[in-house]
Amino acid sequence: MRVFKQSNDLKALAVAGSYVVVIGWDMPAETIRKHKVLGFALQRKRHSDGEVFWLSGQKKFEKTNPDPEPGVPTSSYKHPIQSFQWADYSVSPEEKYTYRLVARQGEPDALEDGESISLTVTCESIDNGKHAVHFNRGAIASQEYARRFQNRKPSEVGLAVTCP
């Protein structure tokens, strides 16, 4: 499923697969400079149970977090995404989600909401009998491994502990 929306100077496209939603957006450089946009926050609402939260990233502003722990995720609302694309790898097939993209502007220690846009998608079924959409999650898996285990070798980490 693909959804495109535009609101004033902010435009965004969401592409939903079965287990991943990829979102890309754009804003003119003049608007970014004029409003001092420092990045973008992404909020996700899952329709089936109403769960709402801000997606997280790992980049932090030195002014508000001078000594960050490496690899520890933080809310994109406090430390906005400094990119024009993001992917949510925690979605489920056939679930409906609404993403709210918010330009965060001002100073790192006094961020304000700027333009925003909402995109609602329904993730694809795993198999609808014709075609299925899947994204390779290998790159994100390696980033998560590095975050959880501080880039140590599997032989140093040890065996996984399983619950009975």
N, C-alpha and C positions, 0 to 999 in steps of 0.2 A: 504494500500500500504506500502511495506517495501523496503528500499533502504540501501544497505551496501556499504561503500567505505573505502579504505585504501590508505594512502599516507605516505610512509616512516614509521615512528613510530606511526603515528596517525591513528586510525581507528574509524569509527562511523557508527551507525545504526539509521535510522529514521523510525518511524512507524506512519503513518497518519491514523487517524480516520476521522469522519465527522467534528468534532469541535475541535479536539486536535491533535497536532503533538508531539510525545514523541521522544526525541533524547538521545541516550546513546553513550558514547565514551570511548576510552581507550588509554593510552600512558604508555610505560614502566617506572617504577620508576627511572631507571638509566637515561633515557632521561630527565625526569622531573628535577632530581637533576643536571645533567650536564648543562642544558640550563637555570636553575633557573626559571622554569615555575611556575608562581604564580596563574594561573587559565586560564579560557577559555572564550572568547567572542563569542557571537552568533549574527550574522546578518541575517535578514530575508528580502527577496525580494518577493513581491507579483507580479506575472506575469501579471495579468489583467490590472493593472494601473501603474506598475513600482515602487510602493512605496517601499522604502528601509529604514530600521532603525535597530539599535542595540537593541536586547532584553534586558530587565532590570532585575536586582536582587535587593536584599536589603542589602547584606553584603558589607561593605566598608573597605578600608585600613585606619587604624588609622593615619598612617603617612601623608596621603593626605586629610583625612577628620576626624579630631580628635573629633569633636562633632556632629555626625550625628543625624538628626531628626529620631526618631523611625518610621519604616515602610515606609519611603519615598523611592520609587524605584530609581535606578540609572543605567546608561548605563553599560552593561557588558564589554564594550570596556575600560572604565576608571577604573572600579572595576570588574575584571573578576570573573566569576562563579567558585567557589572553590569546585567543585563537578564533577562528571562524567556523569551526566544526567540532562536534563532540559525538560520542557514541555511548549509548546506555546498553550495557551487556547484561543487565539483570531483569530483562523482561521475559514474559512467558507467552507461548503461542495462544492465539485467539483472545488475548486480553486487550482491553481498551485503555489507552493512556492519553492524558493531556499534558503537553509540555508547555511551560511558560518561559519564554526567553526574555530576559530583562537586561538592558544596557545599564551598567553601573558606572556612575560618573562622579567627578569631584576629586577629592583627595583620598588616599588609602585609609586614613583614619576618620574620614567623614564622608563615606560613600552615600550617594543618593540614587534612587531609581530614575532611569531615563525612559526612553521608548521601550515598549514591550509588545510582544506578540504571542499568541497561543496557537498551538497546533495539536489537533486530536487525531490519533491514529489507532488502528486495530491491528495487532500483530497477526501475521499470516499463520495459517494452520500448518502443522508439520507436513501433512500430505493431503492435498485436496483432489488427488486423482489425476491432475494434469501437470502442474508446475509447483515448485517450492522455491522460496528465496532463502538462501543461507549466506552468512558472512563468516569469513575465517576469523576465529578469535585467538589465533596463535600469538599474535603480537601482544595483545592485552594480557594473555595468560602469563607471558614471560615477564611483563612489567609487574604483575601481581606477585609472582614468585619472588622477584627481586625485592619487592616491598616487604613481604611477609618474612622472608628468610635472609634479609640483608645480603643478597647475592652470594650466599654460601653454596658450596657444592652439595648435591644430594647426600653424598657420603658423610658430610659434616652435620647435616640436618638430622639424619636418622630416619627410621621408619615412621610412617604415619600411624597415629593412634586412632583406633576405631572404637566406637561405642558398641556395647553388646546389644 
